[in-house]
Amino acid sequence: MILEVILVEKVPHLTASFNGQMLPYVRCVVARKFNTEIRSAARVIGVEDFPQNVGDEIRLKVLRTTTDRKTATVYFDCSIESPAQ
């Protein structure tokens, strides 16, 4: 699944264990491009940072989706796709 979103928050230069490997990632809050009221938490895995800034449009390829049932929050683990057109 591809998400076309607007970057709301960005925290670069983080690391965590993914499938037993320590990998860099960027923690983000993103808003849906066509309905900015819908926001989600995302981790862009495999990069320390990317050139887009808060307010820019980005495309994310969803690798895994996790739902916190207590808070009804959806989290996406993603990779960054080519810039939105």
C-alpha positions in Angstrom: 0.0 0.0 0.0 1.2 3.5 -0.8 0.3 6.5 1.4 0.4 10.0 -0.1 0.8 12.2 2.9 1.9 15.5 4.2 4.7 15.5 6.8 3.5 17.0 10.1 6.3 16.1 12.4 9.7 14.6 11.8 12.4 13.2 14.2 15.5 11.9 12.3 18.6 10.0 13.4 16.9 7.3 15.5 17.8 3.6 15.7 15.9 0.5 16.7 15.9 -3.2 16.3 13.8 -4.5 13.3 13.7 -8.2 12.8 16.8 -8.6 14.9 18.9 -5.9 13.1 19.7 -2.5 14.3 18.5 -0.1 11.6 18.2 3.7 11.4 14.7 5.2 11.1 12.9 8.5 11.1 9.8 8.9 13.3 7.0 10.9 11.7 3.5 12.1 12.2 1.8 12.3 8.8 -1.6 13.7 7.6 -3.5 12.2 4.7 -3.1 14.3 1.5 -6.8 14.5 0.7 -8.1 14.6 4.3 -5.6 16.3 6.6 -7.7 15.7 9.6 -6.6 12.0 9.5 -3.2 11.7 11.0 -1.0 8.7 11.7 2.3 7.8 13.3 4.9 6.3 10.9 8.5 5.1 11.1 10.5 5.4 7.9 12.9 2.5 8.2 16.4 2.2 6.7 17.2 5.9 6.5 18.7 8.3 9.1 17.0 11.3 7.4 15.3 12.3 4.2 15.3 15.7 2.4 11.6 16.6 2.8 10.6 18.9 5.6 7.5 19.5 7.7 4.7 20.6 5.3 6.1 18.7 2.3 4.2 15.9 0.5 5.8 12.5 0.7 5.0 9.0 -0.6 5.4 6.1 1.8 5.3 2.4 1.0 3.7 0.6 4.0 5.8 -2.5 5.1 3.8 -3.3 8.3 0.8 -1.9 10.1 0.3 -2.2 13.9 -2.8 -1.2 15.8 -2.8 -0.2 19.5 -6.2 -1.5 20.5 -6.3 0.4 23.8 -5.9 3.8 22.0 -7.2 2.8 18.6 -4.0 4.2 17.1 -2.6 2.8 13.8 1.2 2.9 13.4 2.9 2.3 10.0 6.4 1.0 9.4 7.3 2.3 5.9 10.0 3.0 3.3 10.1 6.3 1.5 9.1 6.3 -2.2 10.0 8.7 -4.9 8.7 12.3 -4.2 5.0 12.9 -4.8 4.1 14.2 -8.2 
